[in-house]
């Protein structure tokens, strides 16, 4: 397994200095990044040529559900030209996830989209938060979604914080979907009722058990993310996470 950063953690810095921020992430010692959709801000050939000069690998890109539905061909054309093979849907709007039928419908749609991606040597995934653990007749929305999709066409990108936040064991869910996970968001939770975000190793999650499950599931990338840094420098936060990961000998 290798370590990457989800650049949402440094979203303000990415807006003001995209390439400079990537260079700082690389200088810390990370091997990769996961970015958000950049099709509207640069040409594919420009992105590709700049990435070739950097030591960072772009392991995946987050693209909205709506854009997967309406712009799939363009998404696949652009990122296949760049050489990014993982496309991840990061979110389902609240007005589209009110019932089990909604989740079945989205799962079927993503399965169809994922088949088109797979035919081009690419992978479509879905990134979960806490709301996917809502139960419908005893079945979690996440299980409905993934069950509605062909496992060859739709992978799952778990998030350890949000699984913990929802009250389920990240290790158990990683084991359940071993074989459908290649990217794992690793994110810690501070002790206390507020359930605040924390750098890896500074919170309550059981990292040796999580990483052991990830290794057993043959997960390729651990992606460090912290949604809120509470006034701390995001670069310092991801540096602390990397330091703690090395200190714990997790990878």
C-alpha positions as YAML, in Angstrom:
chain: A
units: angstrom
residues:
- id: 1
  name: UNK
  ca: [0.00, 0.00, 0.00]
- id: 2
  name: UNK
  ca: [1.00, 3.58, -0.68]
- id: 3
  name: UNK
  ca: [-0.01, 6.89, 0.87]
- id: 4
  name: UNK
  ca: [-1.88, 9.72, -0.84]
- id: 5
  name: UNK
  ca: [-3.69, 12.90, 0.22]
- id: 6
  name: UNK
  ca: [-7.24, 13.90, -0.66]
- id: 7
  name: UNK
  ca: [-6.72, 17.50, -1.69]
- id: 8
  name: UNK
  ca: [-10.07, 18.56, -0.23]
- id: 9
  name: UNK
  ca: [-8.09, 18.92, 3.00]
- id: 10
  name: UNK
  ca: [-6.14, 21.74, 1.31]
- id: 11
  name: UNK
  ca: [-9.01, 23.08, -0.77]
- id: 12
  name: UNK
  ca: [-8.27, 26.75, -0.12]
- id: 13
  name: UNK
  ca: [-4.60, 26.31, -0.97]
- id: 14
  name: UNK
  ca: [-5.48, 24.33, -4.10]
- id: 15
  name: UNK
  ca: [-7.71, 27.16, -5.30]
- id: 16
  name: UNK
  ca: [-4.99, 29.77, -4.91]
- id: 17
  name: UNK
  ca: [-1.96, 27.70, -5.98]
- id: 18
  name: UNK
  ca: [-2.84, 24.33, -7.51]
- id: 19
  name: UNK
  ca: [0.62, 23.27, -8.62]
- id: 20
  name: UNK
  ca: [2.51, 24.80, -5.73]
- id: 21
  name: UNK
  ca: [0.29, 22.95, -3.26]
- id: 22
  name: UNK
  ca: [0.88, 19.66, -5.04]
- id: 23
  name: UNK
  ca: [4.63, 20.27, -4.84]
- id: 24
  name: UNK
  ca: [4.35, 20.86, -1.08]
- id: 25
  name: UNK
  ca: [2.40, 17.61, -0.64]
- id: 26
  name: UNK
  ca: [5.09, 15.77, -2.57]
- id: 27
  name: UNK
  ca: [7.84, 17.38, -0.49]
- id: 28
  name: UNK
  ca: [6.27, 16.02, 2.68]
- id: 29
  name: UNK
  ca: [6.78, 12.50, 1.36]
- id: 30
  name: UNK
  ca: [3.37, 11.48, 0.03]
- id: 31
  name: UNK
  ca: [3.33, 9.38, -3.13]
- id: 32
  name: UNK
  ca: [-0.03, 10.44, -4.51]
- id: 33
  name: UNK
  ca: [-3.05, 12.72, -4.41]
- id: 34
  name: UNK
  ca: [-6.75, 12.41, -5.04]
- id: 35
  name: UNK
  ca: [-8.16, 15.54, -6.69]
- id: 36
  name: UNK
  ca: [-11.54, 17.00, -7.54]
- id: 37
  name: UNK
  ca: [-12.76, 17.44, -11.09]
- id: 38
  name: UNK
  ca: [-10.59, 19.98, -12.94]
- id: 39
  name: UNK
  ca: [-12.06, 19.74, -16.44]
- id: 40
  name: UNK
  ca: [-13.34, 23.30, -16.27]
- id: 41
  name: UNK
  ca: [-10.01, 24.84, -15.32]
- id: 42
  name: UNK
  ca: [-7.38, 23.24, -17.57]
- id: 43
  name: UNK
  ca: [-7.01, 21.27, -20.76]
- id: 44
  name: UNK
  ca: [-6.29, 17.56, -20.51]
- id: 45
  name: UNK
  ca: [-2.99, 17.87, -22.40]
- id: 46
  name: UNK
  ca: [-1.84, 20.66, -20.08]
- id: 47
  name: UNK
  ca: [-2.71, 18.65, -16.97]
- id: 48
  name: UNK
  ca: [-0.98, 15.58, -18.35]
- id: 49
  name: UNK
  ca: [2.22, 17.42, -19.28]
- id: 50
  name: UNK
  ca: [2.48, 19.12, -15.88]
- id: 51
  name: UNK
  ca: [1.81, 15.90, -14.00]
- id: 52
  name: UNK
  ca: [4.61, 14.20, -15.90]
- id: 53
  name: UNK
  ca: [7.07, 16.64, -14.35]
- id: 54
  name: UNK
  ca: [5.97, 15.82, -10.79]
- id: 55
  name: UNK
  ca: [6.72, 12.85, -8.57]
- id: 56
  name: UNK
  ca: [3.10, 12.61, -7.41]
- id: 57
  name: UNK
  ca: [0.67, 10.06, -8.80]
- id: 58
  name: UNK
  ca: [-2.95, 11.19, -9.19]
- id: 59
  name: UNK
  ca: [-4.67, 8.09, -7.85]
- id: 60
  name: UNK
  ca: [-8.26, 9.23, -8.46]
- id: 61
  name: UNK
  ca: [-10.53, 12.17, -9.21]
- id: 62
  name: UNK
  ca: [-13.86, 12.97, -7.56]
- id: 63
  name: UNK
  ca: [-16.59, 13.76, -10.08]
- id: 64
  name: UNK
  ca: [-20.15, 14.62, -9.06]
- id: 65
  name: UNK
  ca: [-23.07, 12.25, -9.54]
- id: 66
  name: UNK
  ca: [-24.79, 14.77, -11.79]
- id: 67
  name: UNK
  ca: [-21.75, 14.99, -14.07]
- id: 68
  name: UNK
  ca: [-21.47, 11.22, -14.27]
- id: 69
  name: UNK
  ca: [-25.10, 11.16, -15.40]
- id: 70
  name: UNK
  ca: [-24.89, 13.99, -17.92]
- id: 71
  name: UNK
  ca: [-21.24, 14.15, -19.02]
- id: 72
  name: UNK
  ca: [-19.92, 10.60, -18.72]
- id: 73
  name: UNK
  ca: [-18.32, 10.44, -22.16]
- id: 74
  name: UNK
  ca: [-16.51, 13.73, -21.61]
- id: 75
  name: UNK
  ca: [-15.36, 12.65, -18.13]
- id: 76
  name: UNK
  ca: [-13.96, 9.38, -19.48]
- id: 77
  name: UNK
  ca: [-12.39, 11.04, -22.52]
- id: 78
  name: UNK
  ca: [-10.66, 13.72, -20.44]
- id: 79
  name: UNK
  ca: [-9.28, 11.53, -17.68]
- id: 80
  name: UNK
  ca: [-8.26, 8.67, -19.94]
- id: 81
  name: UNK
  ca: [-6.17, 11.20, -21.89]
- id: 82
  name: UNK
  ca: [-4.61, 12.38, -18.64]
- id: 83
  name: UNK
  ca: [-3.96, 8.81, -17.50]
- id: 84
  name: UNK
  ca: [-6.16, 8.83, -14.39]
- id: 85
  name: UNK
  ca: [-8.03, 5.53, -14.21]
- id: 86
  name: UNK
  ca: [-10.12, 5.93, -11.03]
- id: 87
  name: UNK
  ca: [-13.25, 8.10, -11.13]
- id: 88
  name: UNK
  ca: [-15.08, 8.40, -7.80]
- id: 89
  name: UNK
  ca: [-18.55, 9.76, -7.08]
- id: 90
  name: UNK
  ca: [-18.18, 11.64, -3.77]
- id: 91
  name: UNK
  ca: [-21.75, 12.40, -2.75]
- id: 92
  name: UNK
  ca: [-25.46, 11.83, -3.30]
- id: 93
  name: UNK
  ca: [-27.61, 14.96, -2.84]
- id: 94
  name: UNK
  ca: [-30.07, 14.73, 0.03]
- id: 95
  name: UNK
  ca: [-33.13, 15.01, -2.20]
- id: 96
  name: UNK
  ca: [-32.05, 11.89, -4.09]
- id: 97
  name: UNK
  ca: [-31.55, 9.52, -1.16]
- id: 98
  name: UNK
  ca: [-34.86, 9.40, 0.65]
- id: 99
  name: UNK
  ca: [-35.77, 5.75, 0.08]
- id: 100
  name: UNK
  ca: [-34.43, 2.29, -0.63]
- id: 101
  name: UNK
  ca: [-35.71, 2.68, -4.20]
- id: 102
  name: UNK
  ca: [-33.56, 5.80, -4.61]
- id: 103
  name: UNK
  ca: [-30.47, 3.84, -3.64]
- id: 104
  name: UNK
  ca: [-31.40, 0.95, -5.93]
- id: 105
  name: UNK
  ca: [-31.86, 3.38, -8.81]
- id: 106
  name: UNK
  ca: [-28.52, 5.09, -8.20]
- id: 107
  name: UNK
  ca: [-26.76, 1.75, -7.82]
- id: 108
  name: UNK
  ca: [-28.12, 0.58, -11.17]
- id: 109
  name: UNK
  ca: [-27.18, 3.82, -12.89]
- id: 110
  name: UNK
  ca: [-23.64, 3.72, -11.48]
- id: 111
  name: UNK
  ca: [-23.29, 0.10, -12.51]
- id: 112
  name: UNK
  ca: [-24.13, 1.04, -16.09]
- id: 113
  name: UNK
  ca: [-21.72, 3.98, -15.99]
- id: 114
  name: UNK
  ca: [-19.06, 1.78, -14.43]
- id: 115
  name: UNK
  ca: [-19.42, -0.73, -17.22]
- id: 116
  name: UNK
  ca: [-18.63, 1.99, -19.74]
- id: 117
  name: UNK
  ca: [-15.61, 2.99, -17.66]
- id: 118
  name: UNK
  ca: [-14.44, -0.62, -17.36]
- id: 119
  name: UNK
  ca: [-14.64, -1.10, -21.11]
- id: 120
  name: UNK
  ca: [-12.09, 1.71, -21.37]
- id: 121
  name: UNK
  ca: [-9.77, 0.27, -18.72]
- id: 122
  name: UNK
  ca: [-11.04, 2.63, -16.02]
- id: 123
  name: UNK
  ca: [-12.71, 2.13, -12.65]
- id: 124
  name: UNK
  ca: [-15.77, 3.87, -11.21]
- id: 125
  name: UNK
  ca: [-16.13, 4.08, -7.44]
- id: 126
  name: UNK
  ca: [-18.43, 5.52, -4.81]
- id: 127
  name: UNK
  ca: [-17.20, 7.38, -1.73]
- id: 128
  name: UNK
  ca: [-19.39, 7.04, 1.36]
- id: 129
  name: UNK
  ca: [-20.09, 9.25, 4.36]
- id: 130
  name: UNK
  ca: [-22.34, 8.42, 7.34]
- id: 131
  name: UNK
  ca: [-25.77, 8.71, 5.74]
- id: 132
  name: UNK
  ca: [-25.24, 5.51, 3.75]
- id: 133
  name: UNK
  ca: [-25.62, 3.61, 7.03]
- id: 134
  name: UNK
  ca: [-29.30, 4.57, 7.29]
- id: 135
  name: UNK
  ca: [-31.37, 1.40, 7.44]
- id: 136
  name: UNK
  ca: [-34.25, 0.49, 5.14]
- id: 137
  name: UNK
  ca: [-36.06, -2.62, 6.40]
- id: 138
  name: UNK
  ca: [-32.87, -3.62, 8.20]
- id: 139
  name: UNK
  ca: [-30.53, -3.08, 5.27]
- id: 140
  name: UNK
  ca: [-28.07, -0.18, 5.12]
- id: 141
  name: UNK
  ca: [-28.30, 2.16, 2.15]
- id: 142
  name: UNK
  ca: [-24.67, 1.37, 1.32]
- id: 143
  name: UNK
  ca: [-25.45, -2.34, 1.03]
- id: 144
  name: UNK
  ca: [-28.47, -1.56, -1.16]
- id: 145
  name: UNK
  ca: [-26.36, 0.64, -3.42]
- id: 146
  name: UNK
  ca: [-23.48, -1.78, -3.79]
- id: 147
  name: UNK
  ca: [-25.83, -4.74, -4.08]
- id: 148
  name: UNK
  ca: [-27.63, -3.07, -6.98]
- id: 149
  name: UNK
  ca: [-24.40, -2.69, -8.93]
- id: 150
  name: UNK
  ca: [-22.29, -5.30, -10.65]
- id: 151
  name: UNK
  ca: [-19.16, -5.67, -8.51]
- id: 152
  name: UNK
  ca: [-17.02, -5.50, -11.65]
- id: 153
  name: UNK
  ca: [-18.47, -2.09, -12.48]
- id: 154
  name: UNK
  ca: [-18.63, -0.24, -9.16]
- id: 155
  name: UNK
  ca: [-16.05, -0.17, -6.42]
- id: 156
  name: UNK
  ca: [-16.43, 1.36, -2.98]
- id: 157
  name: UNK
  ca: [-14.16, 4.00, -1.46]
- id: 158
  name: UNK
  ca: [-14.74, 3.75, 2.31]
- id: 159
  name: UNK
  ca: [-14.03, 6.54, 4.77]
- id: 160
  name: UNK
  ca: [-12.92, 5.35, 8.20]
- id: 161
  name: UNK
  ca: [-14.12, 8.47, 10.04]
- id: 162
  name: UNK
  ca: [-17.61, 8.37, 8.61]
- id: 163
  name: UNK
  ca: [-18.00, 4.66, 9.27]
- id: 164
  name: UNK
  ca: [-16.98, 5.24, 12.89]
- id: 165
  name: UNK
  ca: [-19.26, 8.28, 13.07]
- id: 166
  name: UNK
  ca: [-22.20, 6.17, 11.89]
- id: 167
  name: UNK
  ca: [-21.52, 3.64, 14.63]
- id: 168
  name: UNK
  ca: [-20.20, 0.76, 12.55]
- id: 169
  name: UNK
  ca: [-16.82, -0.92, 12.71]
- id: 170
  name: UNK
  ca: [-14.61, 0.13, 9.76]
- id: 171
  name: UNK
  ca: [-12.75, -3.18, 9.92]
- id: 172
  name: UNK
  ca: [-15.93, -5.22, 9.52]
- id: 173
  name: UNK
  ca: [-17.06, -3.25, 6.48]
- id: 174
  name: UNK
  ca: [-13.65, -3.37, 4.84]
- id: 175
  name: UNK
  ca: [-13.70, -7.13, 5.25]
- id: 176
  name: UNK
  ca: [-17.26, -7.36, 3.92]
- id: 177
  name: UNK
  ca: [-16.35, -5.66, 0.67]
- id: 178
  name: UNK
  ca: [-12.82, -6.95, 0.19]
- id: 179
  name: UNK
  ca: [-12.28, -7.24, -3.53]
- id: 180
  name: UNK
  ca: [-14.32, -4.11, -4.28]
- id: 181
  name: UNK
  ca: [-12.01, -1.62, -2.56]
- id: 182
  name: UNK
  ca: [-8.75, -0.28, -3.97]
- id: 183
  name: UNK
  ca: [-8.81, 3.17, -2.34]
- id: 184
  name: UNK
  ca: [-9.42, 3.82, 1.37]
- id: 185
  name: UNK
  ca: [-9.87, 7.23, 2.98]
- id: 186
  name: UNK
  ca: [-8.12, 7.17, 6.34]
- id: 187
  name: UNK
  ca: [-9.33, 9.78, 8.76]
- id: 188
  name: UNK
  ca: [-9.25, 9.83, 12.57]
- id: 189
  name: UNK
  ca: [-11.83, 10.94, 15.14]
- id: 190
  name: UNK
  ca: [-10.86, 12.87, 18.26]
- id: 191
  name: UNK
  ca: [-12.02, 11.57, 21.63]
- id: 192
  name: UNK
  ca: [-15.09, 13.27, 23.06]
- id: 193
  name: UNK
  ca: [-18.78, 13.71, 22.24]
- id: 194
  name: UNK
  ca: [-18.11, 16.32, 19.54]
- id: 195
  name: UNK
  ca: [-16.66, 13.65, 17.22]
- id: 196
  name: UNK
  ca: [-14.21, 16.13, 15.71]
- id: 197
  name: UNK
  ca: [-11.76, 15.28, 12.96]
- id: 198
  name: UNK
  ca: [-8.19, 14.53, 14.03]
- id: 199
  name: UNK
  ca: [-4.85, 13.71, 12.39]
- id: 200
  name: UNK
  ca: [-4.16, 10.02, 11.96]
- id: 201
  name: UNK
  ca: [-2.96, 8.58, 15.26]
- id: 202
  name: UNK
  ca: [-4.29, 11.48, 17.32]
- id: 203
  name: UNK
  ca: [-7.77, 10.02, 17.76]
- id: 204
  name: UNK
  ca: [-9.65, 6.89, 18.78]
- id: 205
  name: UNK
  ca: [-9.62, 4.71, 15.66]
- id: 206
  name: UNK
  ca: [-7.82, 1.36, 15.80]
- id: 207
  name: UNK
  ca: [-5.24, 1.90, 13.08]
- id: 208
  name: UNK
  ca: [-3.33, -1.39, 13.36]
- id: 209
  name: UNK
  ca: [-6.61, -3.30, 12.90]
- id: 210
  name: UNK
  ca: [-7.79, -1.05, 10.06]
- id: 211
  name: UNK
  ca: [-4.51, -1.28, 8.16]
- id: 212
  name: UNK
  ca: [-4.34, -5.05, 8.69]
- id: 213
  name: UNK
  ca: [-7.82, -5.35, 7.18]
- id: 214
  name: UNK
  ca: [-6.80, -3.07, 4.31]
- id: 215
  name: UNK
  ca: [-3.76, -5.20, 3.58]
- id: 216
  name: UNK
  ca: [-5.84, -8.38, 3.67]
- id: 217
  name: UNK
  ca: [-8.30, -6.76, 1.25]
- id: 218
  name: UNK
  ca: [-5.41, -5.88, -1.10]
- id: 219
  name: UNK
  ca: [-6.20, -2.15, -0.96]
- id: 220
  name: UNK
  ca: [-3.71, -0.21, -3.08]
- id: 221
  name: UNK
  ca: [-3.85, 3.29, -1.62]
- id: 222
  name: UNK
  ca: [-4.49, 4.79, 1.80]
- id: 223
  name: UNK
  ca: [-5.70, 8.35, 1.27]
- id: 224
  name: UNK
  ca: [-5.22, 10.77, 4.16]
- id: 225
  name: UNK
  ca: [-7.95, 13.34, 4.59]
- id: 226
  name: UNK
  ca: [-9.13, 15.75, 7.27]
- id: 227
  name: UNK
  ca: [-12.32, 17.63, 6.43]
- id: 228
  name: UNK
  ca: [-11.76, 20.41, 8.98]
- id: 229
  name: UNK
  ca: [-8.45, 21.52, 10.50]
- id: 230
  name: UNK
  ca: [-9.93, 23.91, 13.11]
- id: 231
  name: UNK
  ca: [-7.53, 26.75, 12.43]
- id: 232
  name: UNK
  ca: [-4.40, 24.62, 12.07]
- id: 233
  name: UNK
  ca: [-2.42, 24.66, 8.83]
- id: 234
  name: UNK
  ca: [-3.70, 21.87, 6.56]
- id: 235
  name: UNK
  ca: [-0.11, 21.16, 5.51]
- id: 236
  name: UNK
  ca: [0.87, 20.76, 9.17]
- id: 237
  name: UNK
  ca: [-2.11, 18.45, 9.70]
- id: 238
  name: UNK
  ca: [-1.23, 16.11, 6.86]
- id: 239
  name: UNK
  ca: [2.43, 16.23, 7.93]
- id: 240
  name: UNK
  ca: [1.39, 15.15, 11.43]
- id: 241
  name: UNK
  ca: [-0.69, 12.32, 10.00]
- id: 242
  name: UNK
  ca: [2.25, 11.12, 7.91]
- id: 243
  name: UNK
  ca: [4.58, 11.32, 10.92]
- id: 244
  name: UNK
  ca: [2.20, 9.26, 13.04]
- id: 245
  name: UNK
  ca: [1.64, 6.69, 10.31]
- id: 246
  name: UNK
  ca: [5.39, 6.14, 10.07]
- id: 247
  name: UNK
  ca: [5.75, 6.11, 13.85]
- id: 248
  name: UNK
  ca: [3.13, 3.35, 14.10]
- id: 249
  name: UNK
  ca: [4.81, 1.44, 11.24]
- id: 250
  name: UNK
  ca: [1.49, 1.16, 9.43]
- id: 251
  name: UNK
  ca: [2.94, 1.10, 5.92]
...
